[in-house]
Each structure stands twice: as structure tokens, then as C-alpha cells.
Amino acid sequence: MTASLAARREQALGAGAALFYRAPLHIVRGEGVYLFDADGRRYVDMYNNVPCVGHANPSVVEAMARQQGTLNVNSRYLHEGVVAFAERLAALHGPAIESVVFSCSGTEANEVALRMARFATGKRGVIFTNGAYHGNSDLVSQLTRVGEGQPANPELRAIPFPEMYRPLQSGVTEAELADAYLERVRLAIESLEADGHGLAAMIVCSIFANEGLPDVPKGFMARGAEMVRAAGGLVIADEVQAGYGRTGGWWGYDVTGFTPDIVVAGKPMGNGLPLAATAARRPLVDAFRARTRYFNTFASSPLQAAVGMAVLDVIEGEGLVANVAAVGGALKQALVGRMPRWSAVGDVRGHGLFIGVEMVSDPDAKTPDAALAAEVCNQLKDRGFLTAPAGIFGNVVKIRPPLVFSQIDAEAFLKAFDATVADLRG
């Protein structure tokens, strides 16, 4: 049945629509942190951050059904729920963030953020990292994993993402390494100004998730943000993966230590309902609306607001941010403790319930082993735990479960991880 469904899928969706795992899974149901296949086998979901409060969360399902059964219209009507949700979301950032533009995806929200920055500054240049991913639109997709320097679009500049594991310079202190990465920011700004584009914004995932969750040299983000603002640009924090409690705090930018001018959120906001947001100071949002008369048929809707509120209620009511900090911290510590045992594990990084296990073929040379990471993920799947390879080299086992992930689930995963690595490198 799975093989025939895969063949039908290719016909219906077109060849090249990606599937996880060597033997793809046919998933039919989810509950909490668990997924169930067509044969009734249960898997622990350690990958999907969209259902942040758990698959089929009853409170979210009830809010969705109730609102859809009452009213759902576009944004050009007054609705208390929409306004209250925007106010509550902005307040999660503090007084520097005042207003919100809702959309349906992280791609849309990042596009809004970039346009907002360009309107506010009157400049066009954008800085991003060489390992970034911010979405799929024509503009935003140009920021995806391009080589350092000047991409095909002359208004863009890629800089090396900051990291401690494979540093830009060896044999230097952490402070000197931060300076080296900041020098690349300075050179990118100078290049944009010399070419007449100027600097509109620097956009980063606050925890550099797609880059592989690197440990960032202390002070880089705060000083980089100051450098951007001194050049007249704005700092955009892409919190689509980093936000909503994922790191053990509400926002990833708190972990990496900087203050953004514009914040983008997405994926987990609706626990599966398409919902995203671009939040900023009111003058930035007002100027964007005045220039664009932005309208999104399915955004700023009563349905989005009801579901978004329900997700926040569950996160706060069930103490999930504290759960992430406790369970994620213990899981990371346990994985770090295994590094001396397994030479194939070159590094363990991350924050809260977003952890990356870097697989290497040579621990001294730190040689990325993408094939091993893929095999680890396939064998973990066979043992009932769902992960996937990630990172700029595709050699990082990504661990990113729903926020309701428990210590019991973590302990079961560790046994499966030990057995998997022993089988492959024992």
C-alpha cells in the first residue's frame, strides 16, 4: 500500500516532492508527541516543530472548530479576537515591539519584514548568512545557502555564519573570533554602500537553525546588531524556528543576546493552522501599510486569532517553556556525556528542545559525515524515533520535538540513540 501511494503521490504532486527516510512513512494519525502509521505503529516525533503543543491538541482543535463554526472572514472587518491576539503577541516581545502584520507562512512574513526594512530606510541592501534559509518566494529564496560575498542579486551580501566548531580563524580567542566575523559584517556593509545600494537590513535566524545550530562567539550578535544600526540598517530576527518557547525562553534572540527591530514568527503559532507574523515598532508597520496597503485574504482572520490564542494558552497554562528548558537541558547534557564514547559524534549543540548532533568521520579533522547522519536517522526511525539530517553539510541529526516532549520520551530516545550508534560504529 505504501509503495502504491508513493507512486500515486509522484504522479499527483510531480517528481521530486521530497519524502523522509529510505522507506517512507505512511502517517495517518498524531497525538501529543506521537505519530502513528497505517499499520498502527507508534513513533516518537522528534522533528516536527509545527505542532508545538502536540499533535491534535484538544484545546487547539476545539478552538478551531468553535471559531470556524461561528465566523471566519477576511481582515477588513473589526473583530475583537484579532485585535486581542495581536496585542498579546506584541506584548510577548516587550515595549520595543508594538504592532503586527499577520500572514500565513514564514516566507510571507519574511518578505513583509524585508520590504518593511527597505521602506523604512530607503535603502535596498540585505545581509544574511551563507547557510541561511528564510523561505520560498522569489526574493526570500535568494537568501538560501549562497556562497559568501555577492550573490547574483547585487543588492544582497552573504557572510559566513558565526560558529565555534569550524571557526573562521583557528588558534584565536573567542573574542578575537567574534571580531573576525564582525569584520565580515563590516565589509558587507561597505560593499553595499560602495555599490550604491546602502544597507536596509541584516536578517538572521536567531539561533542559526539551518546553519546547524552553531555555538556563536560571545558578543557577536549584540555587536553585529549595533554595527547594522550604526550604518542605518535594521535587524530582522527570523524566529520561525527559534521562537515560541523552543529554546527554553520565549524567543531565540534572548539566547543569542541581541535586540531586533523586526521579528518574524511562523510555523508553531497555529499548531498546524497556517499562521505567521511580522512584528515591529508601530512607525515601521505604519509606513509599510501606507506604502503597500498590504492585504492577505486568509490572514488577520478570526480563525487565526482563535487558534493562535489557544496555542498561547496551552504554552502558558501547561508551563511548556519551563518543560523545554528542563527536558531539553537534560537531553543535551546526556548527549554531550556520550561524546567520549562515540568518536562519530563530533559535537552536540543547541538550546532547549532544539538540539543538533554533528556526525563526523574524523573527529580530529571534523570531517562532516552526511551519509552517517542519514543512516542514523533511518535507523532511529526503524526504532520508533523520527529525526532528520540538517545543517549546512547535511550531517547534523536534528532533534526538535513538540514542546510537550517529556523526560520519559527523552530517556527512551537515548536508549535508541545508543543502540543505533553502536550498530553503526560499534
VEXPADREN-930861 format. One line per field, with one value per residue (C-alpha): x, y, z; residue number from 1. Coordinates in steps of 0.02 Angstrom, whole numbers. Example, Ala and Ser with C-alpha at 12.3 -4.5 7.8 and 13.67 -1.06 7.14 Angstrom:
// residues 2
u = 615	684 .
v = -225	-53 .
w = 390	357 .
resi = 1	2 .
//
This chain:
// residues 426
u = 0	141	230	72	32	208	186	18	97	232	102	-11	123	260	429	546	423	534	499	591	682	741	574	447	320	132	70	-117	-136	-49	-73	40	221	170	133	52	74	-53	-10	-39	144	184	332	401	402	568	567	406	401	239	126	219	87	66	-20	-211	-203	-383	-386	-324	-442	-589	-545	-525	-692	-785	-723	-747	-923	-957	-870	-718	-696	-553	-468	-570	-694	-675	-652	-607	-514	-394	-350	-328	-214	-105	-92	-46	84	168	174	275	419	413	388	504	379	208	116	93	64	-13	14	5	185	361	403	267	316	500	451	349	497	619	500	466	653	678	534	593	775	754	895	899	1046	1019	1148	1119	1224	1293	1198	1029	853	712	578	525	467	570	651	669	733	881	943	959	1134	1229	1417	1497	1510	1396	1256	1177	1066	1184	1079	1122	1277	1311	1427	1495	1383	1465	1521	1645	1659	1735	1790	1833	2004	2095	2205	2119	2018	1829	1834	1954	1843	1693	1797	1838	1655	1609	1740	1642	1486	1582	1649	1475	1406	1548	1522	1336	1368	1507	1391	1256	1130	1155	1104	919	933	1027	915	964	881	912	992	1056	949	975	1160	1168	1135	1314	1383	1403	1555	1501	1455	1443	1255	1240	1388	1332	1161	1242	1351	1199	1101	1251	1251	1067	1001	876	898	771	758	685	604	504	605	684	531	379	474	583	745	681	637	505	623	786	857	861	975	1097	1091	1028	880	795	700	583	534	461	367	278	267	216	98	-53	-2	-36	-153	-60	-15	135	175	294	307	396	382	222	307	386	221	125	249	237	47	46	160	81	-99	-50	-192	-191	-357	-326	-225	-285	-437	-546	-494	-309	-337	-438	-312	-164	-238	-269	-87	-27	-148	-80	102	74	-56	46	213	288	431	494	470	576	715	716	693	797	937	944	939	1080	1185	1158	1208	1363	1409	1407	1534	1688	1604	1563	1701	1572	1487	1591	1485	1319	1241	1078	957	805	717	816	974	1095	1209	1352	1411	1591	1703	1861	1838	2007	1983	1797	1755	1566	1483	1315	1295	1314	1189	1063	1090	1071	904	845	891	815	655	660	674	523	601	585	730	808	978	1010	1148	1249	1336	1182	1274	1182	1046	909	811	662	508	344	360	260	405	437	584	517	520	697	760	683	766	936	925	879	1020	1147	1090	1093	1269	1332	1263	1343	1508	1519 .
v = 0	122	90	117	276	341	308	398	542	564	569	689	806	787	700	775	811	759	618	574	409	267	180	323	327	325	426	425	497	602	627	732	688	528	486	326	241	148	-14	61	75	220	337	471	631	717	826	922	1094	1148	1054	1138	1098	922	837	852	957	954	1137	1195	1079	1141	1325	1293	1205	1330	1482	1404	1357	1536	1655	1667	1816	1918	2057	2205	2195	2238	2085	2083	1918	1977	2137	2046	1916	2049	2141	1982	1931	2102	2103	1942	2043	2191	2377	2389	2288	2369	2313	2157	2111	1937	1818	1631	1572	1613	1651	1784	1855	1870	1952	2079	2108	2140	2258	2347	2375	2439	2562	2624	2651	2698	2576	2406	2305	2148	2047	1864	1710	1586	1444	1529	1476	1602	1542	1506	1665	1741	1871	1767	1612	1713	1711	1522	1448	1554	1572	1707	1876	1943	1831	1852	1988	2137	2204	2052	2003	1836	1825	1667	1611	1630	1468	1395	1216	1257	1436	1565	1578	1447	1475	1635	1680	1685	1875	1878	1756	1869	2012	1910	1875	2056	2110	2013	2110	2273	2225	2178	2346	2439	2341	2379	2563	2571	2496	2623	2504	2551	2439	2407	2256	2108	1955	1803	1655	1699	1529	1493	1337	1291	1326	1183	1268	1331	1396	1581	1679	1782	1960	1935	1959	2111	2199	2147	2223	2385	2389	2368	2505	2622	2601	2648	2471	2368	2197	2062	1911	1761	1668	1546	1402	1486	1564	1510	1428	1318	1371	1365	1550	1636	1697	1641	1817	1813	1660	1736	1906	2041	2156	2150	2291	2172	1997	1861	1712	1570	1379	1341	1490	1395	1218	1167	1306	1422	1573	1690	1866	2011	2121	2288	2464	2548	2678	2537	2445	2606	2652	2478	2483	2658	2606	2438	2432	2252	2128	1940	1851	1717	1819	1925	1812	1765	1584	1625	1730	1596	1459	1573	1618	1435	1392	1530	1473	1296	1351	1463	1356	1196	1278	1216	1342	1277	1099	1137	1209	1061	915	992	1038	862	783	892	856	669	678	781	649	517	606	520	353	384	459	481	616	769	896	920	1093	1183	1263	1192	1065	1107	1002	957	805	826	665	657	527	601	688	773	843	871	792	802	632	662	479	427	559	496	316	366	448	296	175	286	284	95	101	217	390	520	639	707	766	953	1083	1161	993	885	793	856	746	871	844	962	880	962	1062	931	808	727	660	484	511	579	429	310	408	398	208	205	326	219	62	149	220	55	-37	85	117	-20 .
w = 0	45	-120	-223	-126	-159	-345	-346	-248	-379	-516	-420	-349	-477	-467	-339	-198	-54	68	228	252	142	170	177	317	286	436	473	649	781	967	1078	1034	945	764	703	535	430	519	690	741	856	829	944	842	875	720	693	772	688	812	955	1087	1021	875	882	1041	1108	1160	990	896	999	970	783	768	876	781	609	663	716	596	484	367	295	390	328	470	653	763	947	936	801	895	1061	982	902	1068	1161	1033	1032	1222	1222	1148	1265	1233	1082	979	960	804	700	518	507	362	330	315	368	187	180	349	300	135	234	351	208	120	284	311	135	150	320	270	87	50	-34	31	134	232	277	312	187	270	284	238	260	138	-40	-126	-266	-153	5	-86	-147	33	37	54	-69	-69	35	-48	-184	-249	-420	-347	-323	-178	-70	28	113	263	346	487	658	739	862	794	624	658	528	610	714	864	921	1074	1071	1074	927	832	861	791	636	600	635	509	376	425	409	238	178	234	149	-11	-17	14	-116	-246	-207	-128	54	198	230	345	411	429	534	615	796	832	656	646	464	479	605	774	795	959	920	983	1132	1090	902	888	1001	920	745	778	837	681	568	654	651	462	454	435	534	616	572	687	598	743	636	709	860	941	1042	1184	1075	1161	1340	1332	1228	1092	1017	1014	1204	1195	1071	1155	1038	1015	845	759	667	724	613	685	598	600	781	801	737	786	607	551	431	537	537	594	566	721	743	811	757	643	543	525	485	348	273	270	196	53	13	76	117	117	139	114	245	371	518	520	670	642	650	806	897	860	897	1066	1106	1069	1186	1320	1313	1315	1465	1555	1546	1583	1421	1414	1581	1518	1365	1472	1592	1473	1334	1452	1523	1350	1284	1438	1415	1232	1272	1401	1265	1154	1230	1196	1013	903	764	868	836	928	1018	1010	1033	1153	1242	1133	977	978	840	846	722	641	580	500	577	746	740	564	600	432	402	376	292	246	427	485	358	414	598	557	458	597	731	627	625	815	826	838	700	665	505	442	438	442	303	269	298	436	590	666	705	867	875	954	1005	1165	1262	1244	1413	1511	1486	1297	1310	1406	1280	1139	1221	1227	1043	1000	1094	1005	836	852	923	773	652	740	871 .
resi = 1	2	3	4	5	6	7	8	9	10	11	12	13	14	15	16	17	18	19	20	21	22	23	24	25	26	27	28	29	30	31	32	33	34	35	36	37	38	39	40	41	42	43	44	45	46	47	48	49	50	51	52	53	54	55	56	57	58	59	60	61	62	63	64	65	66	67	68	69	70	71	72	73	74	75	76	77	78	79	80	81	82	83	84	85	86	87	88	89	90	91	92	93	94	95	96	97	98	99	100	101	102	103	104	105	106	107	108	109	110	111	112	113	114	115	116	117	118	119	120	121	122	123	124	125	126	127	128	129	130	131	132	133	134	135	136	137	138	139	140	141	142	143	144	145	146	147	148	149	150	151	152	153	154	155	156	157	158	159	160	161	162	163	164	165	166	167	168	169	170	171	172	173	174	175	176	177	178	179	180	181	182	183	184	185	186	187	188	189	190	191	192	193	194	195	196	197	198	199	200	201	202	203	204	205	206	207	208	209	210	211	212	213	214	215	216	217	218	219	220	221	222	223	224	225	226	227	228	229	230	231	232	233	234	235	236	237	238	239	240	241	242	243	244	245	246	247	248	249	250	251	252	253	254	255	256	257	258	259	260	261	262	263	264	265	266	267	268	269	270	271	272	273	274	275	276	277	278	279	280	281	282	283	284	285	286	287	288	289	290	291	292	293	294	295	296	297	298	299	300	301	302	303	304	305	306	307	308	309	310	311	312	313	314	315	316	317	318	319	320	321	322	323	324	325	326	327	328	329	330	331	332	333	334	335	336	337	338	339	340	341	342	343	344	345	346	347	348	349	350	351	352	353	354	355	356	357	358	359	360	361	362	363	364	365	366	367	368	369	370	371	372	373	374	375	376	377	378	379	380	381	382	383	384	385	386	387	388	389	390	391	392	393	394	395	396	397	398	399	400	401	402	403	404	405	406	407	408	409	410	411	412	413	414	415	416	417	418	419	420	421	422	423	424	425	426 .
//
